[in-house]
Amino acid sequence: MPLVSMKNMLQRAWQGRYAVGHFNINNLEFAQAILLGAEEEEAPVILAVSPGYIDHLGGLRTAAVMVKELVKEYRITVPVALHLDHGSSYEQCLEAMEAGFTSVMIDASHHPLEQNISVTKQVVKAAREFGASVEAEVGRIGGKEDDLVVDEADAMYAIPEECERLVKETGVDCLAPALGSVHGPYKGKPKLGFAQMEEIGRRTGVPLVLHGGTGIPLADIQKAISLGTAKINVNTENQWAFTRGICRMFRENEGLYDPRKYLGAGREEVKQTVKQKIREFGSANKAAEALLPSSSHA
């Protein structure tokens, strides 16, 4: 089926109190693994490209064509959104939508709120022309995302009033408030701001997004979902899985040189990780539901 925006699948997840998995595609094998895993679990899924991987994938158009053709080749029947993760500017978001992406994240969280709102409004206006969905961020999520490093001193919890204002003034489809999650491995136990999450969900009335899904205990994931988180981003755990599969193949097969064999082992590890996350997020067997029209209220 054709690629879709995130809007409807996230609305349905928000109303049904489960979350859709967002998984970054870092190469061909990642894209294959994510699509096949979602199809086997009959789950809606979001494939994402972060700015640091655009050149590695051969550009936004190449990434879009790769995903579209894999969907056709594998006869994927579940809803699939192709999302630009942490879009750095209006221009980059526009380029992604022109290339065929059905969703974009504009990350202007490093700007003052007024500028964040102004840039996000521009992106939302363009996205409406493309039928694409838009995610925004308020506050700064710690850790490392590609070449951007946000240390603990700079990371802060999002302010509920600012989240409410941004959503109301921009019309974004979902919001990623900084609430204690980080990109990459956690140093110690994650400390998510559940009280703020609940208030932000109530004030904004849109699905919330949890970045840095790797390493968060399942109980915390489930609590976040119960408070309105409908999209959870996972990348580091899939990178670990891919590397683990490749390393195992080299340990067990001296002299191995065929890329299909060791990359295939990495792909299988990613697929199994994706399937596990889908089940943990509660989105297994929700593909048909994700295609149904959703109401505007939870």
N, C-alpha and C positions, 0 to 999 in steps of 0.2 A: 504494500500500500504506500501511497505518497507520504513524505515526511510531513509532520504536523507541528504546530506550535505547542509550547508547554501549557498554554493557558487553560484549556479544558481539562487536561489530565491532572493538573495541579488543583484545580477547583474540585474535581471529583475526589481526589485524595484528601484534600482539606475537609470536605464534607464527610468523607467516610473514615477519617482518622487513621490514615496510613500514609506512607511517604513513597514518592517515586525516586528511584536511584538515578543519580547523575554520575556518570563514569567518563573520565577523560580518555580520549583516544590518542595514544602516543606513537602508534605506528599501525600498519595494516593488521597485524595480529590482534592488537587490542580491539580494533573495530570489529573484527570477526568474532572475537570471544564475547564481547558485550552483546552484540546482536543475537548470536546463537544462544547465549545464556538467557536473555530476556524471552526469546521465542520459546525455549524449553519450559520456562516458568510461566508463560502466558501473562507477561507483565509489561505495562507501559515502561518506556525507558528513555533516558536523555543521554545522548552522546555529546561530549563537549570537547572543544579545542581551546587550549589556553594560549595566550599570545606568544609565550616562549616556544611553543611547538609549531607555530604557523610555518616558519621556514623549513623546519625539519620534515614537515608533511608535504612540502612542495607548494605551499600557499593555500589560501582559503578556498579557492575554486577547486583545487585538486582534492582537498579534504572533503568538500561537499560532494563532488562527483564520486569519490571513492565510497562514501557512505550510501549515496543513492543507488549506485550500481550493486553494492553488496546486498542492500535490501531487496533488489530485484532478483539477483542471482540466487539468494537463499530463500526466496519467496517468504520474506518476513511478513507476518500478519498482525503483529502487535503494533500499537502506536509508537512511533519513533520521532523524537525531536532532536534537531541538530543545533547545538547551542554554543555561542561564543562565550567563553568563561573569562571574566575579568577584562572585558573590553576596555581599552585604555583611553578611548576618545570617541566622540561622535563619529569622526571619519572612519575609524576602524570598525565601529558597529555597522555603519552604512555599507562599508565594503563587504562585511560578512553577509549582510542581508542580500546584497546584490549578487553575491556568489552562490546563494541558495540556502543559507542558514535560516532556520525557521524561528530562531530565538536568539536573543543577545543579552548579556549582562553588561551594563555600563557601570564601571567602578570609578565613580568620582568621589569616593569617600575620603580621599586625602585632601580634598578641597574644603573650604568653609561651606557650611550648609547651603547658603544662598547660591553658591556656584554649583554645588552638587545638584540642587533642584533645577537650576537653569539648564545644565548639560543634559540631565536626565529627561527633562521635558522635550528637548530637541530630539532625543533618541526615540522617545515614545511616539512623537508625531510622525517620524519617518517609519517607525515599525507598523503603525496603523495602515500605512499605504501598502506594506508588504504582507500584511496579515501575520506578522511575527509577534512573539511575546517578548516582554522586557522584564529583566530582574535588575534591581538596584541594591546598593549597599549603604548602610549608615553606620558610622563607627569604623574602626580599623581592626581587621581580623589578624591576629598575630601569626608568627611563623614565616615560612618562605614559600612564595608562589612564583615559580620561574625565577626571575632575577630580582624580584621585589622582596625585601626582607623587612618585616615589621617586628621590632623587639617588644618585650613585655612592657617596657616603659611607654611605648607609643600606642600599644593596643589598648583599647578602652571599651567598656560596655556602651552600647548605643543608648541614647537618651530617648525614652518613649515618646515624649512630646515632639522631638525632631523627626522620629520615624512617622508619626501620625501626619505631620505637616508635609513631609516629602511625598507620602503616598497620596494624600488628598490633592496636592498641587500638581503632581505629575501623571497620576493614573497608571502607575506601574502595575504589572500583573502579579508580582511577588517581590518579597523584600528579604534581604540577607542582613539582619542586624548583628553587629559584633557583640557576642554574648559569652565570650570565654573560650570558644573553639579556636584551634590554630591549624594552619596548613603544615603538613609534614608531621614527623613524630612528636608526641607530647613529652615534655619534661615533667614527670610526675603525673598525678591524676588530674584529668580535666575538671574544671570548675565552671560549669555552665550556669548562667544567670537565669534560673527558671522563673523567678518572680518577675523579672523584667520581660522575659519572653511572653509570659501570660498577659502582662499589661500591654505589650506591643501588639500582640495578636488581637486583643480586644479593641484597642484604639484604631488599628489600621484596617481590620476586616479583610485582609488578604492573606494568602498562604505565605508562610515563612520558610526561609531556606537556612539550612545548617551546613556551613562550610567545615572542612576539616573533619570529615566523618570517620577517618581512620583512627582507631584507638579509643573511641568513646565507648564506655561500657554499654551493653545492651539495655540495661535498666534505664540509663540516661537517654538513650535513643528513644525508647518507648515513651518516656515521660515527655520528651520534646515533641514527639508526634501527638501526644494527647493534648498538648498546649498549642497546636496549630502549625507545627512544622510539617510541610508537605513535600519537601525536596531535600535530599541529603546528598552531599557531594563526597565522592570517594575517589582517590587517585593513588595515594601513597601505598595503600594496602594492595592494590593491583600491581603496582610497580614491584613491590616485594615479591608477590606471587610469580610474576613473570620471570624475575631474576632467579627465584628459587627453582623453578622448573628447568631453566637453562642450566644452572649449576649442577643440578641432579643428573641431567643427561651427560654432562662432561665427566662427572665423577664415575658414572656407571658404564661409560662407553669410551674407552681409551682410543684416541685417534679419530674421534668423531669430527667430521668436517662438513656434513650436509646441513645447510641452514634450515631446510624443511623439518628436519628431525628435532634440532634443539629449539628452534623458534616455535615449532608445533607443540613441544612440551610446555613452553612458556605460555602459549595461547590457552592450552587446556587448564593450566593453573589459574589463569585470569578468569576463564569461564566459570570454573567452580567457585571462585571467590565472589563473582558477580551474582551467581545463583544464590549463594548463602546470604548475601546482603539483601537481595530482593525478598527473600523469605523473612529475614529479620525486620525489614521495613514494612512488611505486610502487604506488599503490592503483587505478590504471586496470584495468578488467576484473576487479575483485575483488568486485563486488556480490553475485554468487551465493555466493561463498565466505564473505562476511561474514554470511550468513544461516544458515550451518551451525552446529550446536552446537560449542562449543569446550571443550577440556579445561582444567583449572585450572593446568597447568604448561606452561612454554615448552619 
